[in-house]
Amino acid sequence: MNNNKRARMATSVRRYFLTAALAVMQLSTFAQTNGWIRRDSTVWGARNGMVVGLWPAAIENLKTGANGGPRGLFRIGYEYMGLVYHINYIAVEPVVNGKIEFSEISPSASDGKWGKLMWVSDTFNTADAVGMYVQIEKFANGAHPYLKLSIFRDRPEELCIEVFHHPDSAPMERCGITATMGNYSRLRKLYLKDSVINSRVLYAGYDGIDFIEKAPYAAGSMRTGRSGDFIVAATPDESFAELAAWPQQPAYLSRWNWRYRPFYMLTQYWRKEKSGADASLQVRVNGRARYWNGGGRDPQQYIAIPGGPSFENFELREKYVPGQRFYFGLTRKTAGELLSL
């Protein structure tokens, strides 16, 4: 990259972050007067519900200077009784000509480091909802999506994600929106229409450091709510005491960021409106037996997930259509309570 191109890129990046700062300042004023959560320039959400953050902000104050984890991911948290806990991440994974690209490990054109830059380009608020438009730098496979994120007043535990693309985007076959950190909550039970899939059974005997994956589940295997919407939920299979416990060996004590910290349990779920569903709709999960450790290949640098394999990525997959909507939720309801609604 020549010096002129580097200078233009640096100017663009500065402009992106200036735009983001101005946009969230507008939302911040609204939030303080209407009960929405606004903590800093990149964190917003609903009380007793969903909280969303963008790099470089951390939504949970683990330690001084923490940035909440990798770039190229939405931080997904939950607020209850005045405390916000970081629960999951959401990644963007567009597919062009059969080639998938991952927002958290795809190098940025600005500095060559892992993680696409994301920034807020506009915010909105109505009597019923609050949200923002999130821009993402163009992917190497030519995809150039952007997202509209909304939280509705009557569904504070749920994030609505709408997917669009810029005119210069290559045609996307799919633009995956995936929750990527199920292992933190040790999600092991996947609730389908006629069965509950347990990751310990599905991935029995696996103890490697890589992802493990079986076939996805078609829309026909999903439960439907009273409104007819498709819904799929995932939960731990442990008691709260088991989930909150943490091994005391040195290798685990040095990676305590993986310890489950909230003082309550959550059900995680995806919902798809029946009216907007395509025949290609699927539920996709994969699993891990060991916590992610940055992509290295030395098994000694990985620690086993207590109790065995759990689900890591959890998502709905569907052929890309501009404006398609997916809803990701975190709720203190049990899976039984959620799925009976």
Backbone torsions as a table, in degrees:
resi	resn	phi	psi	omega
1	MET	NA	126.8	-178.7
2	ASN	-78.3	169.5	-174.8
3	ASN	-63.5	-37.8	179.1
4	ASN	-63.1	-41.2	-179.8
5	LYS	-67.7	-39.4	177.3
6	ARG	-61.5	-41.9	-179.3
7	ALA	-64.0	-42.8	178.9
8	ARG	-63.6	-41.2	179.5
9	MET	-63.7	-43.9	-179.8
10	ALA	-62.1	-41.4	178.0
11	THR	-62.8	-40.7	179.7
12	SER	-63.8	-43.3	-179.6
13	VAL	-62.6	-43.8	178.0
14	ARG	-61.1	-40.1	179.4
15	ARG	-64.4	-38.9	179.5
16	TYR	-59.9	-47.8	-176.2
17	PHE	-72.0	-31.1	174.5
18	LEU	-65.5	-43.3	177.1
19	THR	-60.3	-43.1	179.4
20	ALA	-61.5	-44.4	-177.7
21	ALA	-63.0	-43.2	-179.8
22	LEU	-66.0	-39.1	-178.4
23	ALA	-66.0	-45.8	-178.3
24	VAL	-72.5	-23.8	173.5
25	MET	-61.6	-37.4	177.6
26	GLN	-64.5	-45.2	179.4
27	LEU	-65.3	-35.9	-178.5
28	SER	-59.8	-43.8	179.6
29	THR	-61.4	-44.6	178.6
30	PHE	-61.1	-44.3	-174.6
31	ALA	-62.1	-42.5	-176.4
32	GLN	-66.4	-22.3	-178.0
33	THR	-103.4	-4.5	-176.8
34	ASN	-129.8	11.4	172.8
35	GLY	86.7	1.7	175.8
36	TRP	-79.9	155.5	180.0
37	ILE	-80.6	126.4	170.9
38	ARG	-137.4	113.9	-179.1
39	ARG	-105.3	-41.1	176.3
40	ASP	-154.7	-164.3	-169.4
41	SER	-71.4	-6.1	-177.4
42	THR	-136.2	13.9	-176.9
43	VAL	-127.2	128.6	179.9
44	TRP	-151.4	161.2	179.3
45	GLY	170.9	-161.8	-176.9
46	ALA	-122.2	143.4	176.7
47	ARG	-66.6	143.6	-175.4
48	ASN	56.2	42.0	-178.4
49	GLY	-174.5	-149.6	-170.5
50	MET	-69.4	139.5	173.2
51	VAL	-130.6	136.2	-177.2
52	VAL	-123.9	138.6	177.2
53	GLY	-135.0	152.4	175.2
54	LEU	-116.5	144.8	173.3
55	TRP	-53.7	139.0	11.9
56	PRO	-99.4	25.7	-177.5
57	ALA	-87.1	146.2	169.4
58	ALA	-102.0	134.5	179.8
59	ILE	-92.1	-9.4	174.0
60	GLU	-126.9	129.4	-173.8
61	ASN	-83.0	79.2	-178.8
62	LEU	-73.0	-44.6	-179.5
63	LYS	-161.3	162.1	-178.2
64	THR	-58.6	130.8	176.7
65	GLY	84.1	1.6	-179.4
66	ALA	-64.7	141.1	179.2
67	ASN	-110.7	11.4	173.9
68	GLY	82.0	3.0	177.0
69	GLY	112.2	-162.1	-172.4
70	PRO	-62.6	155.6	172.9
71	ARG	-76.3	161.5	176.3
72	GLY	82.0	16.6	-179.5
73	LEU	-136.7	146.7	167.0
74	PHE	-82.4	134.1	171.3
75	ARG	-83.4	130.3	-178.2
76	ILE	-117.5	120.0	-177.7
77	GLY	-130.4	-179.0	-178.7
78	TYR	-139.2	132.9	178.9
79	GLU	-106.7	131.2	176.6
80	TYR	-154.0	130.6	179.2
81	MET	55.3	37.8	174.6
82	GLY	83.8	-0.2	-179.4
83	LEU	-115.8	140.1	176.6
84	VAL	-111.6	128.5	175.6
85	TYR	-116.8	139.1	176.8
86	HIS	-79.2	121.2	-173.8
87	ILE	-109.8	-39.1	-173.9
88	ASN	-154.8	177.1	170.3
89	TYR	-123.3	156.3	169.9
90	ILE	-124.7	129.2	179.5
91	ALA	-110.2	160.3	177.3
92	VAL	-114.5	127.8	-171.8
93	GLU	-135.0	81.7	-179.3
94	PRO	-75.0	147.3	178.3
95	VAL	-118.1	124.2	178.3
96	VAL	-129.3	125.1	-179.3
97	ASN	51.5	39.6	177.3
98	GLY	80.5	-1.8	-178.2
99	LYS	-102.2	120.6	179.1
100	ILE	-94.2	144.2	177.1
101	GLU	-128.6	145.0	-171.7
102	PHE	-112.7	121.8	-172.4
103	SER	-60.9	-30.1	-175.8
104	GLU	-84.4	-17.8	179.5
105	ILE	-120.9	-3.4	174.9
106	SER	-74.0	127.2	-177.8
107	PRO	-62.5	141.2	175.4
108	SER	-78.5	141.4	176.3
109	ALA	-69.0	-15.1	-177.1
110	SER	-77.9	-34.7	-175.7
111	ASP	-144.5	-0.5	179.0
112	GLY	77.4	-0.8	-179.6
113	LYS	-85.9	158.4	179.1
114	TRP	-58.3	140.7	171.6
115	GLY	105.6	115.2	176.7
116	LYS	-69.2	142.5	174.7
117	LEU	-71.1	137.8	174.9
118	MET	-127.8	142.8	-179.7
119	TRP	-151.6	158.4	179.7
120	VAL	-87.0	126.6	179.4
121	SER	-104.0	-22.2	-179.9
122	ASP	-163.2	155.1	177.2
123	THR	-127.0	163.4	178.4
124	PHE	-150.5	156.2	172.2
125	ASN	-150.6	143.9	176.5
126	THR	-133.0	-176.1	177.0
127	ALA	-66.1	-22.1	-172.8
128	ASP	-110.9	-14.7	-171.8
129	ALA	-153.8	163.1	173.6
130	VAL	-139.6	149.0	-179.2
131	GLY	-179.2	-170.0	-176.6
132	MET	-154.9	158.0	171.8
133	TYR	-96.0	129.6	-178.8
134	VAL	-113.3	122.4	176.8
135	GLN	-92.4	150.2	179.1
136	ILE	-132.4	135.0	178.6
137	GLU	-62.6	154.6	-174.7
138	LYS	-62.0	139.7	179.8
139	PHE	-82.8	158.9	-178.6
140	ALA	-65.0	-27.3	179.4
141	ASN	-81.5	4.2	176.5
142	GLY	97.4	-10.5	179.1
143	ALA	-69.1	140.0	178.4
144	HIS	-139.0	70.5	-179.3
145	PRO	-82.9	162.8	165.8
146	TYR	-142.2	161.2	-171.5
147	LEU	-127.0	149.3	168.8
148	LYS	-111.1	120.3	-179.1
149	LEU	-109.1	130.0	-177.7
150	SER	-136.2	144.6	168.5
151	ILE	-122.5	126.9	-177.2
152	PHE	-96.7	141.7	-175.1
153	ARG	-57.7	-35.4	-177.6
154	ASP	-87.0	-1.2	177.1
155	ARG	-138.4	65.7	-173.2
156	PRO	-67.6	-15.7	-178.8
157	GLU	-91.6	11.9	-170.4
158	GLU	-133.1	137.9	177.1
159	LEU	-109.2	122.0	174.5
160	CYS	-88.6	126.6	-178.8
161	ILE	-118.8	116.6	176.9
162	GLU	-110.7	136.5	-173.5
163	VAL	-111.4	130.8	178.6
164	PHE	-133.6	177.5	175.6
165	HIS	-141.6	152.8	176.6
166	HIS	-80.8	159.1	-178.9
167	PRO	-57.8	-28.6	-177.4
168	ASP	-87.3	7.6	-178.1
169	SER	-76.6	141.2	168.5
170	ALA	-66.7	151.5	178.7
171	PRO	-59.4	126.8	-180.0
172	MET	-97.9	128.1	174.2
173	GLU	-74.0	-36.1	178.2
174	ARG	-153.8	148.0	171.5
175	CYS	-124.5	93.0	-175.9
176	GLY	-65.8	135.6	172.6
177	ILE	-121.1	108.6	-168.8
178	THR	-128.2	135.9	171.6
179	ALA	-80.8	122.7	-164.0
180	THR	-109.4	0.4	-173.0
181	MET	-130.7	48.3	177.9
182	GLY	-63.6	-23.0	-178.4
183	ASN	-65.9	-26.4	178.6
184	TYR	-60.4	-42.7	178.3
185	SER	-90.7	2.5	-177.6
186	ARG	48.9	55.9	177.4
187	LEU	-68.7	121.4	-177.6
188	ARG	-130.7	-12.9	-178.7
189	LYS	-114.2	121.5	179.8
190	LEU	-110.5	120.0	-171.6
191	TYR	-95.9	104.7	176.4
192	LEU	-101.4	-178.5	-173.3
193	LYS	-62.2	-46.6	-173.7
194	ASP	-116.0	7.7	-177.5
195	SER	-160.3	163.7	172.5
196	VAL	-120.2	117.4	-177.0
197	ILE	-90.0	127.3	178.5
198	ASN	-105.3	126.7	-176.2
199	SER	-63.1	-30.7	179.6
200	ARG	-64.6	-32.2	177.4
201	VAL	-81.7	-45.8	-177.2
202	LEU	-60.4	-38.9	-177.1
203	TYR	-111.5	27.5	-176.9
204	ALA	-54.3	132.4	177.8
205	GLY	89.4	-9.3	-179.0
206	TYR	-84.6	132.8	-179.4
207	ASP	-141.9	24.3	-177.5
208	GLY	-81.8	-178.0	-178.9
209	ILE	-99.7	-4.0	-177.4
210	ASP	-98.4	174.6	171.7
211	PHE	-69.3	151.8	170.7
212	ILE	-126.5	140.0	-173.6
213	GLU	-144.2	140.2	172.8
214	LYS	-111.6	-173.7	-178.3
215	ALA	-67.0	148.5	176.0
216	PRO	-71.8	173.2	-178.9
217	TYR	-113.3	130.6	-177.2
218	ALA	-71.0	162.2	-178.4
219	ALA	-57.0	-31.5	-179.9
220	GLY	-64.4	-17.2	179.0
221	SER	-90.2	-4.1	-178.0
222	MET	-85.9	151.7	172.7
223	ARG	-75.3	158.0	174.0
224	THR	-125.9	140.9	178.3
225	GLY	-80.5	-177.2	-178.8
226	ARG	-62.8	-27.3	178.9
227	SER	-81.1	-8.5	-177.0
228	GLY	94.2	-5.8	179.5
229	ASP	-66.9	146.1	174.8
230	PHE	-77.3	140.1	179.2
231	ILE	-148.0	139.1	176.4
232	VAL	-137.4	134.2	-175.0
233	ALA	-120.9	157.3	176.3
234	ALA	-139.8	139.7	-179.8
235	THR	-141.3	165.6	167.4
236	PRO	-66.2	164.7	172.8
237	ASP	-112.3	13.5	-178.4
238	GLU	-107.9	162.8	170.1
239	SER	-71.6	165.8	178.2
240	PHE	-61.2	-40.4	-179.5
241	ALA	-60.5	-40.0	178.8
242	GLU	-68.7	-42.3	-178.8
243	LEU	-65.0	-38.9	-177.0
244	ALA	-79.0	-16.7	179.5
245	ALA	-69.0	155.8	-178.8
246	TRP	-145.1	130.4	179.8
247	PRO	-57.1	147.7	-174.7
248	GLN	-101.2	9.1	175.0
249	GLN	-69.7	150.8	-177.2
250	PRO	-52.7	-40.1	-178.0
251	ALA	-61.6	-33.5	178.9
252	TYR	-81.0	-37.6	-179.8
253	LEU	-64.2	-29.5	179.6
254	SER	-82.7	-6.9	177.4
255	ARG	-125.5	43.0	-175.1
256	TRP	-67.5	-11.0	176.8
257	ASN	-61.4	-20.0	177.5
258	TRP	-83.7	-9.0	-179.9
259	ARG	-69.4	135.8	-179.7
260	TYR	-71.7	120.5	-170.3
261	ARG	-105.3	-26.6	179.1
262	PRO	-59.1	156.8	-179.7
263	PHE	-97.6	22.0	179.7
264	TYR	-151.8	165.3	178.3
265	MET	-104.1	152.6	-178.3
266	LEU	-127.9	145.5	167.5
267	THR	-96.5	132.5	176.8
268	GLN	-106.4	143.5	-176.8
269	TYR	-153.8	160.0	170.0
270	TRP	-118.7	141.8	178.0
271	ARG	-130.2	142.6	177.3
272	LYS	-132.2	124.8	178.9
273	GLU	-62.4	133.8	-178.7
274	LYS	-57.8	-38.8	-176.6
275	SER	-67.0	-22.8	-178.0
276	GLY	-106.7	4.7	-174.8
277	ALA	-80.3	141.2	177.0
278	ASP	-103.2	156.5	-179.7
279	ALA	-62.0	-17.9	-178.9
280	SER	-81.4	-2.9	-174.6
281	LEU	-57.6	133.8	178.7
282	GLN	-142.0	157.3	167.8
283	VAL	-101.5	129.2	-179.7
284	ARG	-127.4	131.5	172.3
285	VAL	-132.0	155.1	163.6
286	ASN	-134.5	173.9	-175.6
287	GLY	-133.5	167.1	172.6
288	ARG	-140.2	149.5	175.1
289	ALA	-103.0	-14.5	-179.8
290	ARG	-134.4	144.9	-178.9
291	TYR	-65.0	144.1	176.1
292	TRP	-56.2	140.1	-178.8
293	ASN	-138.3	39.3	173.0
294	GLY	88.4	1.9	175.9
295	GLY	95.2	0.5	176.9
296	GLY	-65.5	163.5	-175.4
297	ARG	-107.3	3.2	-179.5
298	ASP	-86.7	111.5	-178.1
299	PRO	-59.6	-25.1	-179.0
300	GLN	-68.6	-16.3	-179.6
301	GLN	-91.6	3.9	179.9
302	TYR	-111.3	146.6	174.9
303	ILE	-111.6	142.0	-178.8
304	ALA	-70.2	143.2	175.3
305	ILE	-71.7	123.4	-178.5
306	PRO	-55.1	126.5	177.4
307	GLY	94.0	-9.8	177.8
308	GLY	110.5	-176.1	-173.1
309	PRO	-57.9	143.5	173.5
310	SER	-133.9	168.1	179.6
311	PHE	-75.0	136.6	178.7
312	GLU	-105.5	-70.1	175.2
313	ASN	-84.2	139.8	-177.2
314	PHE	-143.9	118.7	-172.2
315	GLU	-158.1	165.2	164.3
316	LEU	-103.6	136.0	176.4
317	ARG	-113.6	141.9	-178.4
318	GLU	-159.5	146.8	174.6
319	LYS	-54.2	139.1	-176.7
320	TYR	-70.1	131.4	170.7
321	VAL	-136.4	127.5	-178.6
322	PRO	-54.2	132.1	179.2
323	GLY	86.9	3.4	-179.4
324	GLN	-61.5	148.2	-176.2
325	ARG	-118.4	139.6	169.7
326	PHE	-130.2	145.6	178.5
327	TYR	-119.0	124.3	176.2
328	PHE	-110.3	132.9	-175.6
329	GLY	-128.9	150.3	169.8
330	LEU	-126.2	125.9	-178.1
331	THR	-141.7	147.3	175.3
332	ARG	-79.9	-5.3	172.5
333	LYS	-66.6	149.3	171.7
334	THR	-71.5	165.8	177.4
335	ALA	-60.1	-38.2	178.8
336	GLY	-62.8	-42.3	178.6
337	GLU	-66.4	-43.0	-179.8
338	LEU	-63.4	-47.6	-172.4
339	LEU	-77.2	-8.9	177.2
340	SER	-89.4	-6.5	-178.0
341	LEU	-76.1	NA	NA
